[in-house]
Amino acid sequence: MGPKTQRVYETIRSWIESGRDAPGDKLPSERTLSAELVIGRTALRQVLTRLANERFIKAHDRSAYSVSGGTGVPTPSDLPAWQIRGSRRVDENHWVNLDLV
């Protein structure tokens, strides 16, 4: 996530954690959230998908979202980013470079 999407993620998550949006409340539409938080709808959908995966919100048909009850899955803050280094032989004549950082 980029800095803008991270900011939007933290904003919506703080709304839920602070009780601004109670369990069962419906979130505003994507169009409304996009305008209010000054973010594109594609990036907003990434944020909403992450929040749904962490069980802070529930996704419903037609892009509707509601706040889940209880607490979400905590986001690990002390884990390093994935690092893949080295190469691997695919077959006799081909190698795949795995230097992705």
N, C-alpha and C positions, 0 to 999 in steps of 0.2 A: 504494500500500500504506500502511496505517496503521502506527502505531508498534508495535503488537503483532505484526502479520504480518511487519513488517520484522525484529523481534527473533527471531521463529521462523525466518525465512529465514536470517538470519545464524548462528543456532545450528546448524541442520542443515548449512549450508554449512561451518561450522567443523569439525563432526564429520567431514565428508568430507575436507576439506583437511588435517586433523591426522592422518588415518589411522585414526581410531576405527572408521570403516566403510570397509573395503577394497573395491577394485573387484570387482564380482560379488556382494558381500554384499547380502542382501535387507534392506530397511528394515523396521522394525516396522509393524504394521498402522496404518491411519488412526486407528482407535479408540484404540490404544495411544499413538500419537504425540500425538493430541488430548488425552488425559488427562495424559500426561507433560509436555507443553509448555503446558498450560492455554490452549487455543485451540479455537474451534469447528471442526467438520469442514469447513464451507464455506470458511472462511478458510485452513485447512490445505491444502485442495485448491488454492487459489490459489498458495500457497507451493510446493507440489509441482509444479504446472504450470510455474511460473517456473523452478524448478530443472531440470525436464525440458527446457524450451526452451533453457536455458543449457548443456545436456548434462552436468550433474553427476549426474543420475540418469536411469534409463530407466523408463518406465511400461509395465506389463504388464497383462494381462487381470485383471478383478476387483479393481481398485484396489491391485495389488501393484507395488512399486517396488524397483529395485535400483540400486546405485551403479555408475555408468559407469566405464570405465577411462580413464586419462589425466586431463587437466585440462579444465575447463569453459571456456566463453566468458567472458572478463573483463567485468565490469559497468563501464560507463563512469561515472566519478564527476565528471568536469568538464564534462559537457554540461548546458546550461540546460534547464529544463522547456519543453515546447511552449507556444507562445503564438500564438493566432490572433486577429487584430484586423481590424476593418473590417466591411464589408457587401458583399453581392454580389446582383446582380439575378437573380432566378430567371426571371421573365418580365416582360412589360410592366407589370403592375400589382402585382407582389409583390417584396419585398426580404427577404433573409435576413440577420439580424444575426449576425455571426461573432465577437462580442466574448467569446470564451471564454478565460479565463486560469486 
